[in-house]
Each structure stands twice: as C-alpha cells, then as structure tokens.
Amino acid sequence: MKIIVDQEKCVASGQCVTSAPDVFDQRDEDGIVVLLAEEPPAGLAADVRQAAAVCPALAIQLEE
C-alpha cells in the first residue's frame, strides 16, 4: 500500500492522526497533515484505510 496526501485539500481536522498515529502527524503551525510513512507496514493497513475513510477533505489517497 502506498499513501498519497494532498496537503492543499487538508482541513487540519486531525482524524487521520487519531486513526493512524504511526503513519500521520500534523504540522504544529497549522495542523496540516504530515505523512510519516509513505508505505506503512502491512499491520497498519486497516488503520490507514480508516484514516482515509474518515478524512473530511478526502485528502488521503491509497494505492493498493
């Protein structure tokens, strides 16, 4: 799985960090998503899918 985030779309809701804190973080200055692992371990796949599903801005895309 490869993750692509669109920081331009991000609305800084933090839902991705709540769902997958080992994969996503937020910038201190504005809360915009920061990708920590472009290709996370398989064990985090369910968390990453959840993060993409709950993103209100649809800023997270997954390539399986």
C-alpha positions as CSV (number, residue, x, y, z in Angstrom):
1,M,0.0,0.0,0.0
2,K,1.2,3.5,-0.9
3,I,-0.3,6.6,0.6
4,I,-0.6,9.9,-1.1
5,V,-1.7,13.0,0.8
6,D,-2.8,16.3,-0.7
7,Q,-1.8,19.0,1.8
8,E,-3.7,21.6,-0.3
9,K,-7.0,19.7,0.4
10,C,-6.3,19.1,4.1
11,V,-8.5,20.9,6.5
12,A,-6.5,20.0,9.6
13,S,-9.2,18.0,11.3
14,G,-6.7,15.5,12.7
15,Q,-8.9,12.5,12.0
16,C,-6.0,10.7,10.3
17,V,-3.7,11.2,13.3
18,T,-6.4,9.7,15.6
19,S,-6.9,6.7,13.3
20,A,-3.3,6.0,12.4
21,P,-0.8,8.0,14.6
22,D,2.2,5.9,13.4
23,V,1.5,7.0,9.8
24,F,0.2,10.5,10.1
25,D,1.0,13.6,12.0
26,Q,0.1,17.3,11.8
27,R,2.3,20.4,11.4
28,D,2.5,22.5,14.6
29,E,1.9,25.8,12.9
30,D,-1.4,25.0,11.0
31,G,-2.4,21.4,11.7
32,I,-2.0,20.3,8.1
33,V,-1.3,16.5,7.6
34,V,2.3,15.2,7.5
35,L,2.9,11.8,6.2
36,L,5.3,9.8,8.4
37,A,5.3,6.6,6.3
38,E,4.5,6.6,2.6
39,E,4.5,2.8,2.5
40,P,3.5,1.6,6.0
41,P,3.8,-1.9,7.3
42,A,1.0,-4.3,6.4
43,G,0.0,-4.4,10.0
44,L,-1.2,-0.8,9.8
45,A,-3.2,-1.2,6.7
46,A,-6.6,-1.3,8.5
47,D,-5.7,1.9,10.4
48,V,-4.6,3.7,7.2
49,R,-7.8,2.7,5.4
50,Q,-9.8,4.0,8.3
51,A,-7.9,7.3,8.2
52,A,-8.6,7.7,4.5
53,A,-12.3,6.9,5.1
54,V,-12.8,9.5,7.8
55,C,-10.9,12.3,6.2
56,P,-13.5,15.0,5.7
57,A,-11.5,16.7,2.9
58,L,-10.7,13.4,1.1
59,A,-7.0,14.4,1.2
60,I,-5.7,10.9,1.6
61,Q,-5.5,8.5,-1.4
62,L,-4.4,4.9,-1.2
63,E,-2.7,2.8,-4.0
64,E,-3.1,-0.9,-3.2
